[in-house]
Amino acid sequence: MPTSQYASGYAKTSGTSMAAPHITGIAALIKATHPAFTGAQIVDLMRKQAAIDYTRLDAPTDGKEYRGHGFINALTTMRRDQMRPTVTTSNTASVRGWKNLDGAVLPAGPVTFYAAAASPISHLHMDVAGLTGVDRDGSGKYGDDELSVSAENVDLSSLLTEGADSVTARVQVSATGINFDRQADDDTGREGHLHGVARPRARAPTRARPGRQHGARARNTDGRNHRPRASRRTAARQLRGEPAQRRR
């Protein structure tokens, strides 16, 4: 606000009277975005971020070092080192049960996909190989329960090209944080690849064994003829001098 000393509402000055409220405000911003941080953790993060813009400060010409840990910037505090959602689960299920999504080998049929992420989160999205996408909004609050999405009965057979038995597909899970600044680093995600979405193969029909007739000859796989069992038993009786038995 204008004063007798400064005509406008803004002024440029220096000194501890200016630095103290600036640092205090940045510490409050860090605590707001990292509720669980201790005082020591807040100081460590401030020093880390101050070093980013250290070169913005001119080197002293009188030999008196004044730069300390660097130049702390409130905008940097609100864009960097933000708390991110954590993708805790990315699974898939088929008739064989649940398994980890990445590296899974699935049949080309109805399959269910599931993903979950821990707060702070404002939005959760899952895309299944471009076939379907599911979305769900979060509360944007710290400490909320996990947010989950699922895509059920996704038919993977359409991914297979003509004549192909398998294909590699990609599933992406993205979790948006609660900072809507596009330059903020609070968004995260996970990507999984399904290796070989195999087409179910039809079981080959079992060949029926050819029927045997009394006295008929069968051929072995080596091409030699052999008598059916009944004929061999009859020959054995004849060698022993026993009368042949007739079939009723």
C-alpha positions in Angstrom: 0.0 0.0 0.0 1.3 3.5 -0.7 3.1 5.3 2.1 4.8 8.6 2.7 8.1 6.9 1.8 7.0 4.9 -1.2 4.5 6.3 -3.7 3.4 2.8 -5.0 2.4 -0.3 -3.2 5.7 -2.1 -4.2 9.2 -1.5 -3.3 12.6 -3.2 -3.5 14.8 -3.3 -0.5 17.0 -5.7 1.4 17.9 -6.8 4.9 16.8 -9.2 7.6 13.5 -7.4 7.9 12.7 -8.4 4.3 14.3 -11.9 4.5 12.6 -13.1 7.6 9.0 -12.9 6.4 10.0 -14.2 3.0 11.6 -17.3 4.5 8.8 -17.8 7.0 6.2 -17.7 4.2 8.1 -20.3 2.2 8.4 -22.6 5.2 4.6 -22.3 5.6 4.2 -23.3 1.9 6.3 -26.4 2.4 4.4 -27.4 5.5 1.2 -27.0 3.6 2.3 -29.3 0.8 4.1 -31.7 3.1 2.0 -32.0 6.2 4.0 -34.7 7.8 7.4 -32.8 7.5 9.3 -32.0 10.7 11.1 -28.7 11.1 14.4 -30.3 10.2 12.9 -31.7 7.0 11.5 -28.3 6.0 14.9 -26.7 6.5 16.6 -29.4 4.4 14.2 -28.9 1.6 14.6 -25.1 1.7 18.4 -25.5 1.5 18.1 -27.9 -1.4 15.8 -25.6 -3.4 17.9 -22.5 -2.6 20.9 -24.1 -4.2 18.9 -24.4 -7.5 19.1 -20.6 -8.0 22.4 -20.0 -6.3 23.9 -18.5 -9.5 21.2 -15.8 -9.6 23.1 -14.1 -6.8 26.1 -11.9 -7.8 29.4 -12.8 -6.2 30.4 -10.3 -3.6 32.9 -7.6 -4.7 34.1 -6.7 -1.3 35.1 -10.2 -0.2 32.1 -10.5 2.2 30.2 -13.7 1.3 26.5 -13.2 1.7 24.9 -15.9 -0.5 24.6 -18.6 2.2 22.8 -21.6 0.8 21.5 -19.7 -2.3 18.4 -18.0 -3.5 15.1 -19.3 -2.1 12.1 -18.9 -4.4 8.5 -19.3 -3.5 7.5 -20.3 -7.1 10.2 -23.1 -7.0 8.8 -24.3 -3.7 5.3 -24.7 -5.3 6.5 -26.5 -8.4 9.3 -28.8 -7.3 9.6 -31.6 -4.8 5.8 -31.9 -4.5 4.2 -34.8 -2.9 3.1 -37.3 -5.5 0.4 -40.0 -5.7 1.8 -43.5 -5.5 0.5 -46.2 -7.9 0.3 -49.1 -5.4 -1.3 -51.7 -7.5 -1.6 -52.6 -11.2 -2.9 -56.1 -11.7 -4.8 -58.1 -14.2 -7.1 -61.1 -13.9 -8.2 -63.8 -16.2 -9.5 -67.3 -15.6 -6.2 -68.2 -14.0 -6.5 -65.6 -11.3 -4.8 -62.3 -10.4 -1.3 -61.5 -11.5 1.0 -58.5 -11.8 0.2 -56.6 -14.9 3.8 -56.1 -16.3 5.0 -59.1 -18.1 1.7 -61.0 -17.8 0.8 -63.5 -20.6 -2.9 -63.5 -21.1 -5.4 -65.3 -23.3 -7.2 -63.4 -26.0 -10.5 -63.2 -24.3 -12.3 -61.3 -21.5 -9.8 -60.0 -19.0 -10.1 -57.6 -16.1 -7.6 -54.9 -15.2 -7.3 -53.1 -11.9 -5.2 -50.2 -10.6 -5.0 -48.3 -7.4 -3.1 -45.2 -6.2 -2.5 -43.6 -2.8 -3.2 -39.9 -1.9 -2.7 -37.1 -2.5 -4.4 -37.6 -5.8 -7.0 -35.6 -7.8 -7.4 -38.0 -10.7 -6.6 -41.6 -11.7 -6.7 -42.9 -15.3 -6.0 -46.3 -16.8 -5.7 -47.0 -20.6 -5.8 -50.6 -21.7 -3.9 -50.8 -25.0 -6.1 -48.2 -26.6 -9.1 -50.5 -26.3 -10.7 -48.8 -23.3 -10.0 -46.2 -20.7 -11.4 -45.7 -17.2 -11.2 -42.5 -15.1 -12.0 -41.6 -11.5 -11.6 -38.3 -9.6 -10.1 -38.1 -6.2 -10.8 -35.8 -3.3 -7.5 -34.0 -3.6 -6.9 -34.3 0.1 -4.0 -35.7 2.1 -4.4 -39.0 3.9 -7.5 -40.2 2.0 -8.0 -43.9 1.2 -6.6 -45.4 -2.0 -8.3 -44.5 -5.2 -8.9 -47.4 -7.6 -10.2 -48.1 -11.1 -11.1 -51.3 -13.0 -11.8 -52.2 -16.6 -13.8 -55.5 -16.8 -14.2 -58.0 -19.6 -11.8 -56.3 -22.0 -11.6 -58.5 -25.1 -7.9 -58.6 -26.2 -8.6 -60.7 -29.3 -8.9 -57.5 -31.4 -5.2 -56.8 -30.9 -4.2 -59.9 -32.8 -3.5 -59.3 -36.5 -4.5 -61.9 -39.1 -2.5 -65.0 -38.8 -0.7 -63.9 -35.6 -0.8 -66.0 -32.4 0.5 -63.3 -30.0 1.0 -59.6 -29.6 2.6 -57.2 -27.1 0.2 -54.6 -25.6 0.7 -51.7 -23.3 -1.3 -50.6 -20.3 -0.8 -47.2 -18.8 -1.8 -46.0 -15.4 -1.5 -42.3 -14.6 -2.1 -40.5 -11.3 -2.5 -36.7 -11.2 -1.5 -34.9 -8.0 -3.3 -32.0 -6.4 -1.1 -29.2 -7.8 -2.8 -28.0 -11.0 0.3 -25.9 -12.1 1.3 -27.6 -15.3 5.0 -27.2 -14.4 4.5 -28.9 -11.0 6.2 -32.3 -10.6 3.5 -34.0 -8.7 2.1 -36.2 -11.4 3.2 -39.8 -11.7 2.3 -43.1 -13.4 3.1 -46.7 -14.2 3.3 -48.5 -17.5 3.1 -52.3 -18.0 3.6 -54.5 -21.0 1.6 -57.6 -21.7 4.0 -59.9 -23.4 2.3 -62.3 -25.8 -1.4 -62.0 -25.6 -1.8 -65.6 -26.8 -4.8 -66.8 -28.8 -6.4 -69.8 -27.2 -5.6 -72.9 -29.3 -8.3 -75.4 -29.9 -7.5 -78.8 -28.6 -6.8 -81.3 -31.4 -9.6 -84.0 -31.6 -8.6 -87.4 -30.3 -8.4 -90.0 -33.0 -10.7 -92.9 -32.6 -8.9 -96.3 -32.6 -10.0 -98.3 -35.6 -12.2 -101.2 -34.8 -10.8 -104.8 -35.1 -12.5 -107.6 -36.8 -11.9 -111.3 -35.9 -9.2 -112.7 -38.2 -8.3 -109.4 -39.7 -4.7 -108.2 -40.0 -3.5 -104.9 -38.7 -0.4 -103.0 -39.8 2.2 -101.7 -37.3 3.9 -98.4 -37.6 7.0 -100.1 -39.0 4.9 -101.4 -41.9 4.9 -105.1 -40.9 1.7 -107.0 -40.6 0.7 -108.6 -37.4 -2.3 -110.7 -36.3 -4.9 -109.5 -33.8 -4.6 -110.8 -30.3 -7.4 -113.3 -30.8 -5.5 -114.9 -33.8 -2.3 -115.2 -31.8 -4.1 -116.9 -28.9 -5.7 -119.3 -31.4 -2.2 -120.1 -32.9 -0.8 -120.8 -29.4 -3.6 -123.3 -28.6 -2.9 -125.1 -31.9 0.8 -125.5 -31.0 -0.2 -127.0 -27.7 -2.6 -129.4 -29.5 -5.7 -127.8 -27.9 -8.9 -127.6 -29.9 -9.7 -124.2 -31.2 -12.6 -122.4 -29.5 -15.4 -121.0 -31.5 -17.0 -117.7 -30.9 -20.6 -117.8 -29.8 
